Amino acid sequence: MALSFDPTTLPVLGVDDHLPAITPAELKPDALRRRFKAPPTWAPEIVVEHRFSDREPTNASVLVPLVQRDDEVTVLLTQRTDHLHDHPGQISFPGGRAEPEDVDAVATAMREAEEEIGLHARHVEVLGVLPTYTTGTGFVVTPVVALIEPPFSIQVDPFEVAEVFEVPLGFLMSPANHRRHGIEVAGRRREFLSMPWQARSEAARQYFIWGATAAMLRNFYRFLAA
């Protein structure tokens, strides 16, 4: 579903630099394992978007892949191709709608990650799931958080995925990088977060992480900060 506005051109209404960043020690693989094994009492900040589709609610899952690089943990993200009907061209996690053969939300996320980017289950250590997030297009999405053990190969489905890239988890878990935007769409106020990432290897390349992906990352921040 094509947007009626360009989110990259909207003014920044605020930046959440008053909130503390998650410390590097808390983002280490063992610390993340401990957090999911004994989760705190917490509540997600953003749960449901305003609906702008009459589609029946559809269960879906995404994999939140935390790659264990030598110097830091990164988040693997994809850019969707421009011709897709839902969220074309946007940055997302690997994932999609549940199929009848999926036994649970984790199975959906694992299957979709292998279909979209060729990520094999032998590299994936599932840590747990976050609360569902319902998109404006009617998808009830379960984020499945997992550690990814390199080396692994990526083989994208070119119909769905235009690009795969990684962003440091520390950058995404620092609210100083969380920007707020708002716009009136069809007489209704729509507010969203963005987390623009400037790629280190390509000075001119910026990835505009926003919408559902940014909201689920914000909920992950709240989980780690609780």
C-alpha positions as a Markdown table, in Angstrom:
| # | Residue | x | y | z |
|---|---|---|---|---|
| 1 | Met | 0.0 | 0.0 | 0.0 |
| 2 | Ala | 1.7 | 3.2 | -1.2 |
| 3 | Leu | 1.9 | 6.1 | 1.2 |
| 4 | Ser | 0.2 | 9.4 | 0.6 |
| 5 | Phe | 3.2 | 11.2 | 2.1 |
| 6 | Asp | 7.0 | 11.0 | 2.2 |
| 7 | Pro | 8.0 | 10.4 | 5.8 |
| 8 | Thr | 11.6 | 11.5 | 5.2 |
| 9 | Thr | 10.4 | 15.1 | 4.5 |
| 10 | Leu | 8.4 | 15.6 | 7.6 |
| 11 | Pro | 9.8 | 17.9 | 10.3 |
| 12 | Val | 11.2 | 16.4 | 13.5 |
| 13 | Leu | 8.9 | 17.3 | 16.4 |
| 14 | Gly | 11.2 | 16.0 | 19.1 |
| 15 | Val | 14.1 | 13.8 | 20.0 |
| 16 | Asp | 14.1 | 11.6 | 23.1 |
| 17 | Asp | 17.6 | 12.3 | 24.3 |
| 18 | His | 16.2 | 12.8 | 27.8 |
| 19 | Leu | 15.9 | 9.0 | 28.1 |
| 20 | Pro | 18.9 | 6.9 | 29.1 |
| 21 | Ala | 20.6 | 4.7 | 26.5 |
| 22 | Ile | 21.0 | 1.0 | 27.2 |
| 23 | Thr | 24.6 | 0.5 | 28.3 |
| 24 | Pro | 27.0 | -1.6 | 26.1 |
| 25 | Ala | 27.3 | -4.2 | 28.9 |
| 26 | Glu | 23.5 | -4.8 | 28.7 |
| 27 | Leu | 23.7 | -5.4 | 25.0 |
| 28 | Lys | 26.2 | -8.3 | 25.2 |
| 29 | Pro | 24.8 | -11.6 | 24.1 |
| 30 | Asp | 24.9 | -13.1 | 27.6 |
| 31 | Ala | 23.2 | -10.1 | 29.1 |
| 32 | Leu | 20.4 | -10.4 | 26.5 |
| 33 | Arg | 20.0 | -14.1 | 27.3 |
| 34 | Arg | 19.6 | -13.3 | 31.0 |
| 35 | Arg | 17.1 | -10.6 | 30.3 |
| 36 | Phe | 14.8 | -12.9 | 28.3 |
| 37 | Lys | 15.3 | -15.7 | 30.7 |
| 38 | Ala | 14.1 | -13.5 | 33.6 |
| 39 | Pro | 12.1 | -10.7 | 32.0 |
| 40 | Pro | 11.2 | -7.6 | 34.0 |
| 41 | Thr | 7.7 | -6.2 | 34.6 |
| 42 | Trp | 7.2 | -3.8 | 31.8 |
| 43 | Ala | 4.7 | -2.6 | 29.2 |
| 44 | Pro | 5.3 | -1.8 | 25.5 |
| 45 | Glu | 5.0 | 1.8 | 24.6 |
| 46 | Ile | 3.4 | 1.4 | 21.2 |
| 47 | Val | 0.9 | -1.4 | 20.5 |
| 48 | Val | -1.5 | -0.4 | 17.8 |
| 49 | Glu | -1.4 | 2.0 | 14.9 |
| 50 | His | -4.4 | 3.8 | 13.6 |
| 51 | Arg | -6.0 | 1.6 | 11.0 |
| 52 | Phe | -6.0 | 2.8 | 7.4 |
| 53 | Ser | -7.0 | -0.5 | 5.8 |
| 54 | Asp | -10.2 | -2.5 | 6.1 |
| 55 | Arg | -8.3 | -5.8 | 5.9 |
| 56 | Glu | -9.3 | -8.4 | 8.4 |
| 57 | Pro | -6.6 | -8.7 | 11.2 |
| 58 | Thr | -3.9 | -11.1 | 9.9 |
| 59 | Asn | -1.3 | -12.8 | 12.2 |
| 60 | Ala | 2.3 | -12.3 | 11.2 |
| 61 | Ser | 5.7 | -12.6 | 12.7 |
| 62 | Val | 9.1 | -10.9 | 12.2 |
| 63 | Leu | 12.5 | -12.1 | 13.2 |
| 64 | Val | 14.6 | -9.4 | 15.1 |
| 65 | Pro | 18.0 | -10.8 | 14.2 |
| 66 | Leu | 20.8 | -9.7 | 16.6 |
| 67 | Val | 24.1 | -10.6 | 14.9 |
| 68 | Gln | 27.0 | -11.4 | 17.2 |
| 69 | Arg | 29.8 | -9.5 | 15.5 |
| 70 | Asp | 33.3 | -9.4 | 17.1 |
| 71 | Asp | 33.1 | -5.8 | 18.4 |
| 72 | Glu | 29.3 | -5.4 | 18.9 |
| 73 | Val | 25.9 | -6.8 | 18.4 |
| 74 | Thr | 24.1 | -5.5 | 15.3 |
| 75 | Val | 20.5 | -5.7 | 14.0 |
| 76 | Leu | 20.0 | -7.2 | 10.6 |
| 77 | Leu | 17.4 | -5.3 | 8.6 |
| 78 | Thr | 16.0 | -5.5 | 5.0 |
| 79 | Gln | 14.7 | -2.9 | 2.6 |
| 80 | Arg | 11.6 | -4.1 | 0.9 |
| 81 | Thr | 11.3 | -3.9 | -2.9 |
| 82 | Asp | 9.2 | -1.0 | -4.3 |
| 83 | His | 6.6 | -3.1 | -6.1 |
| 84 | Leu | 5.3 | -4.9 | -3.0 |
| 85 | His | 1.6 | -4.2 | -2.1 |
| 86 | Asp | 2.2 | -3.8 | 1.7 |
| 87 | His | 4.9 | -1.3 | 2.9 |
| 88 | Pro | 6.8 | -1.1 | -0.4 |
| 89 | Gly | 10.3 | 0.3 | -0.2 |
| 90 | Gln | 10.3 | 0.4 | 3.6 |
| 91 | Ile | 12.9 | -0.9 | 6.0 |
| 92 | Ser | 11.7 | -3.9 | 7.9 |
| 93 | Phe | 12.7 | -7.1 | 9.7 |
| 94 | Pro | 12.6 | -10.4 | 7.9 |
| 95 | Gly | 9.0 | -11.7 | 8.3 |
| 96 | Gly | 5.5 | -12.0 | 7.0 |
| 97 | Arg | 2.1 | -13.5 | 7.5 |
| 98 | Ala | 1.5 | -16.8 | 9.3 |
| 99 | Glu | 0.7 | -19.8 | 7.2 |
| 100 | Pro | -1.5 | -22.8 | 8.3 |
| 101 | Glu | 1.6 | -25.1 | 8.6 |
| 102 | Asp | 3.3 | -22.8 | 11.1 |
| 103 | Val | 3.0 | -24.3 | 14.6 |
| 104 | Asp | 3.5 | -20.9 | 16.3 |
| 105 | Ala | 4.8 | -17.3 | 15.9 |
| 106 | Val | 8.4 | -18.4 | 16.2 |
| 107 | Ala | 7.9 | -20.9 | 13.3 |
| 108 | Thr | 6.5 | -18.2 | 11.1 |
| 109 | Ala | 9.4 | -15.9 | 11.8 |
| 110 | Met | 12.0 | -18.6 | 11.1 |
| 111 | Arg | 10.3 | -19.7 | 7.9 |
| 112 | Glu | 10.0 | -16.2 | 6.6 |
| 113 | Ala | 13.6 | -15.4 | 7.4 |
| 114 | Glu | 14.8 | -18.4 | 5.5 |
| 115 | Glu | 12.5 | -17.6 | 2.5 |
| 116 | Glu | 13.3 | -13.9 | 2.3 |
| 117 | Ile | 17.0 | -13.8 | 3.1 |
| 118 | Gly | 18.2 | -17.4 | 3.2 |
| 119 | Leu | 19.0 | -17.4 | 6.9 |
| 120 | His | 19.2 | -21.0 | 8.0 |
| 121 | Ala | 17.9 | -22.1 | 11.4 |
| 122 | Arg | 21.3 | -23.5 | 12.5 |
| 123 | His | 22.5 | -19.9 | 12.9 |
| 124 | Val | 19.5 | -18.8 | 15.0 |
| 125 | Glu | 19.2 | -18.8 | 18.8 |
| 126 | Val | 15.7 | -17.7 | 19.7 |
| 127 | Leu | 15.7 | -15.6 | 22.9 |
| 128 | Gly | 12.0 | -14.9 | 23.2 |
| 129 | Val | 9.1 | -12.9 | 21.8 |
| 130 | Leu | 7.9 | -9.3 | 22.5 |
| 131 | Pro | 4.2 | -8.3 | 22.7 |
| 132 | Thr | 2.4 | -8.1 | 19.4 |
| 133 | Tyr | 2.3 | -4.9 | 17.4 |
| 134 | Thr | -0.7 | -4.2 | 15.1 |
| 135 | Thr | 0.1 | -2.2 | 12.0 |
| 136 | Gly | -2.3 | 0.2 | 10.2 |
| 137 | Thr | -2.6 | -2.3 | 7.4 |
| 138 | Gly | -4.1 | -4.9 | 9.8 |
| 139 | Phe | -1.1 | -7.2 | 10.5 |
| 140 | Val | -0.9 | -8.4 | 14.1 |
| 141 | Val | 2.9 | -8.8 | 14.3 |
| 142 | Thr | 4.8 | -10.9 | 16.9 |
| 143 | Pro | 8.5 | -9.8 | 17.1 |
| 144 | Val | 10.7 | -12.9 | 17.7 |
| 145 | Val | 14.1 | -11.8 | 19.0 |
| 146 | Ala | 17.1 | -14.0 | 18.2 |
| 147 | Leu | 20.8 | -14.1 | 18.3 |
| 148 | Ile | 22.5 | -14.9 | 15.0 |
| 149 | Glu | 25.9 | -16.7 | 15.0 |
| 150 | Pro | 28.3 | -15.8 | 12.1 |
| 151 | Pro | 29.5 | -16.9 | 9.7 |
| 152 | Phe | 26.2 | -17.2 | 7.8 |
| 153 | Ser | 25.3 | -16.6 | 4.2 |
| 154 | Ile | 22.5 | -14.4 | 2.8 |
| 155 | Gln | 20.5 | -15.3 | -0.3 |
| 156 | Val | 17.8 | -12.8 | -0.8 |
| 157 | Asp | 14.5 | -13.3 | -2.5 |
| 158 | Pro | 14.8 | -10.5 | -5.1 |
| 159 | Phe | 11.0 | -10.2 | -5.4 |
| 160 | Glu | 10.6 | -9.1 | -1.8 |
| 161 | Val | 14.0 | -7.8 | -0.7 |
| 162 | Ala | 16.0 | -5.1 | -2.3 |
| 163 | Glu | 18.8 | -4.9 | 0.2 |
| 164 | Val | 20.1 | -6.4 | 3.5 |
| 165 | Phe | 22.2 | -4.3 | 6.0 |
| 166 | Glu | 23.1 | -4.2 | 9.6 |
| 167 | Val | 22.8 | -1.4 | 12.2 |
| 168 | Pro | 24.6 | -1.4 | 15.6 |
| 169 | Leu | 22.1 | -2.4 | 18.3 |
| 170 | Gly | 23.7 | 0.3 | 20.6 |
| 171 | Phe | 22.6 | 3.0 | 18.1 |
| 172 | Leu | 19.0 | 1.7 | 18.0 |
| 173 | Met | 18.8 | 1.3 | 21.8 |
| 174 | Ser | 19.9 | 5.0 | 22.3 |
| 175 | Pro | 16.8 | 7.2 | 22.5 |
| 176 | Ala | 19.0 | 10.2 | 21.4 |
| 177 | Asn | 18.5 | 8.6 | 18.0 |
| 178 | His | 14.7 | 8.3 | 18.3 |
| 179 | Arg | 13.0 | 11.1 | 16.5 |
| 180 | Arg | 9.3 | 12.0 | 16.6 |
| 181 | His | 7.1 | 13.0 | 13.7 |
| 182 | Gly | 3.4 | 13.7 | 13.1 |
| 183 | Ile | 1.1 | 14.3 | 10.2 |
| 184 | Glu | -2.6 | 14.6 | 9.4 |
| 185 | Val | -3.8 | 11.8 | 7.1 |
| 186 | Ala | -7.4 | 11.6 | 6.0 |
| 187 | Gly | -8.4 | 13.8 | 8.9 |
| 188 | Arg | -6.6 | 11.7 | 11.5 |
| 189 | Arg | -3.4 | 12.5 | 13.3 |
| 190 | Arg | -0.7 | 9.9 | 12.7 |
| 191 | Glu | 2.4 | 10.0 | 14.8 |
| 192 | Phe | 5.5 | 7.8 | 14.4 |
| 193 | Leu | 9.2 | 7.4 | 15.3 |
| 194 | Ser | 12.2 | 7.4 | 13.0 |
| 195 | Met | 15.7 | 6.2 | 13.6 |
| 196 | Pro | 17.8 | 7.3 | 10.5 |
| 197 | Trp | 21.0 | 5.4 | 10.2 |
| 198 | Gln | 24.0 | 6.7 | 8.2 |
| 199 | Ala | 25.9 | 3.8 | 6.9 |
| 200 | Arg | 29.6 | 3.8 | 7.9 |
| 201 | Ser | 30.9 | 2.4 | 4.7 |
| 202 | Glu | 28.9 | 4.6 | 2.3 |
| 203 | Ala | 29.0 | 8.2 | 3.4 |
| 204 | Ala | 26.1 | 9.3 | 1.2 |
| 205 | Arg | 23.8 | 6.4 | 2.1 |
| 206 | Gln | 21.2 | 6.9 | 4.8 |
| 207 | Tyr | 18.6 | 4.3 | 5.9 |
| 208 | Phe | 15.3 | 5.8 | 7.1 |
| 209 | Ile | 14.1 | 3.4 | 9.8 |
| 210 | Trp | 10.5 | 4.4 | 10.7 |
| 211 | Gly | 6.9 | 3.2 | 11.3 |
| 212 | Ala | 6.3 | -0.3 | 12.5 |
| 213 | Thr | 10.0 | -1.3 | 12.5 |
| 214 | Ala | 11.0 | 1.8 | 14.6 |
| 215 | Ala | 8.0 | 1.2 | 17.0 |
| 216 | Met | 9.0 | -2.4 | 17.6 |
| 217 | Leu | 12.6 | -1.3 | 18.2 |
| 218 | Arg | 11.3 | 1.2 | 20.7 |
| 219 | Asn | 9.3 | -1.5 | 22.5 |
| 220 | Phe | 12.5 | -3.6 | 22.6 |
| 221 | Tyr | 14.3 | -0.5 | 24.2 |
| 222 | Arg | 11.5 | -0.4 | 26.8 |
| 223 | Phe | 12.0 | -4.1 | 27.5 |
| 224 | Leu | 15.7 | -3.7 | 28.0 |
| 225 | Ala | 15.4 | -0.4 | 30.0 |
| 226 | Ala | 12.7 | -1.7 | 32.4 |
